[in-house]
């Protein structure tokens, strides 16, 4: 069972302006509670106990609202990239910088600005990943209108592919081993996709297709749609 998670919450949210001028995107309200809280509650239900949240833009608002996580049954710590490095370090850079606050063991990763209320962070998947030799296990979703070409494929054995006839969109959720980031310096900007593609070439990334509700809350229109009563 994987008991730790990292939530990515450092981005500026330019496309969400003016909403994000005063509020970080993961703290925007979705159906009555902050977007990031949906993840925290689902992680707690999956018996995750320790969560690190990386922050940069308006980062003081995160501990002010979420505290130490006790109200969610979690222990929350923060990797404040803004205070330490002057801004967000991109995905892989943010992960590498947060890793010293985490155990040297597999962890869940999810972006704080996606809405997937039904994702349960399944323990069975975490156990299979821990027993495997893979460096990452990523969840893909059917391509939304804003990403019609997709990102990665899946072969018949469940290996993730950087090139395939049919590509799906990376949901931002995955299981990862710290070893994937051993060559990524802490405190420096670095993207995640090149690391994943390199590992895929060695057959070290597995994948699954997730068909539940998923929204990249990347524009005010998408946020408004989520908050529109059925």
HELIX and SHEET records of a PDB file:
HELIX    1   1 UNK A   14  UNK A   16  5                                   3    
HELIX    2   2 UNK A   19  UNK A   21  5                                   3    
HELIX    3   3 UNK A   25  UNK A   27  5                                   3    
HELIX    4   4 UNK A   35  UNK A   45  1                                  11    
HELIX    5   5 UNK A   60  UNK A   66  1                                   7    
HELIX    6   6 UNK A   70  UNK A   72  5                                   3    
HELIX    7   7 UNK A   81  UNK A   85  1                                   5    
HELIX    8   8 UNK A   90  UNK A   98  1                                   9    
HELIX    9   9 UNK A   99  UNK A  101  5                                   3    
HELIX   10  10 UNK A  123  UNK A  131  1                                   9    
HELIX   11  11 UNK A  145  UNK A  147  5                                   3    
HELIX   12  12 UNK A  178  UNK A  181  5                                   4    
HELIX   13  13 UNK A  193  UNK A  201  1                                   9    
HELIX   14  14 UNK A  220  UNK A  226  1                                   7    
SHEET    1   A 7 UNK A  75  UNK A  80  0                                        
SHEET    2   A 7 UNK A  50  UNK A  55  1                                        
SHEET    3   A 7 UNK A   4  UNK A   9  1                                        
SHEET    4   A 7 UNK A 107  UNK A 111  1                                        
SHEET    5   A 7 UNK A 169  UNK A 176 -1                                        
SHEET    6   A 7 UNK A 136  UNK A 141 -1                                        
SHEET    7   A 7 UNK A 205  UNK A 209  1                                        
SHEET    1   B 2 UNK A  29  UNK A  30  0                                        
SHEET    2   B 2 UNK A  33  UNK A  34 -1                                        
SHEET    1   C 2 UNK A 114  UNK A 115  0                                        
SHEET    2   C 2 UNK A 215  UNK A 216 -1                                        
SHEET    1   D 2 UNK A 153  UNK A 154  0                                        
SHEET    2   D 2 UNK A 160  UNK A 161 -1                                        
END                                                                             
